[in-house]
Amino acid sequence: MSDMTVSIQIVPGSQADAMEIARLSNMAASGTSFVRWQQLAEGTAEDPWNKGAECVRRDVGEFSYRHCYLLKTAEGKVAGLVNSFLMIEENADLRDEPAWLPYAQPFQEFEGSVVGNWYINFLAVKEEYRGQGLASHLLDHALKLAKDSGVSAVNLVVLGSKTSVIRLYERYGFSIQRTLPAISMGDQFIGDSWHLMEKQL
C-alpha cells in the first residue's frame, strides 16, 4: 500500500542507533517518552535524552532496540521508525523502576488487555520525509512481522485527535475497539482521548 518517492530500506535497530530511536519514539508518543525519561533521571544530573538512549540500548523493555526497525534513505539518513513486538506480561527485570505517572494509565490499561497479540508501539516518520508513503511502508513491515509470528491480531494505541493517523490505520483494516479519556500531561491531552485499535490477521 506504500507509495514511495524516495529510495529507502528498512534495517534492524542497533544500540548505536539509540539516540535516534529515542527521539523518534518520543515523536510518535506525543512527548510521553521524554516525560518518562525525565522521571527516571529525577534526582540525578543525567540528561533525560541520555536516559532514553540508555533504555533503548537495553535488551529488555518496550523501548529496546531489539524491537525497532529503522527506515533509512539511500544516503544512510534515518527517515522513520517502527517499534513493534509480541505483547507479553510485564518484564520482571524492569519492575524496580518507578511507576509511570498518571498520564500513562489509559494506554497501560489497553496494553494489559492485549497480551498475546502483536503490538505496534511506535511508528514515526520525520517531518521532512512525510507525504511520501513511508508510514505505510513501516506499517507493512510491522504487519509482516506480526503474520510471521503466528498471532491472530495486531493492536496499537492512538491519540483521538490524530485523525489522519487513525484514517491510515483504518485503511489497513484496523478498527477502534475501546476508547478512554486522556489524562492530562501538563497542558497536553486536555479533552483528548486514547483509542485502542485492532486488526485481525
C-alpha positions, 0 to 999 in steps of 0.5 A: 500500500506504500507509495514511495518517492524516495529510495529507502530500506528498512534495517534492524535497530542497533544500540548505536542507533539509540539516540535516534530511536529515542527521539523518534519514539518520543515523536510518535508518543506525543512527548510521553517518552521524554516525560518518562525519561525525565522521571527516571533521571529525577534526582540525578544530573543525567540528561533525560535524552541520555536516559532514553538512549540508555533504555533503548540500548537495553535488551529488555523493555518496550523501548529496546532496540531489539524491537525497532526497525529503522527506515533509512534513505539511500544516503544512510539518513534515518527517515522513520521508525517502527517499534513493534513486538509480541505483547507479553506480561510485564518484564520482571527485570524492569519492575524496580523502576518507578511507576509511570505517572498518571498520564500513562494509565489509559494506554497501560490499561489497553496494553494489559488487555492485549497480551498475546497479540502483536503490538505496534508501539511506535511508528514515526516518520520525520517531518521532512520525509512525510507525504511520501508513503513511508508510514505505510511502508513501516506499517507493512513491515510491522504487519509482516512481522506480526503474520510471521509470528503466528498471532491472530491480531495486531493492536496499537494505541492512538491519540483521538485527535490524530485523525489522519493517523487513525484514517491510515490505520483504518485503511489497513483494516484496523478498527477502534475497539475501546476508547478512554479519556486522556489524562492530562500531561501538563497542558497536553491531552486536555479533552483528548482521548486514547483509542485502542485499535485492532486488526485481525490477521 
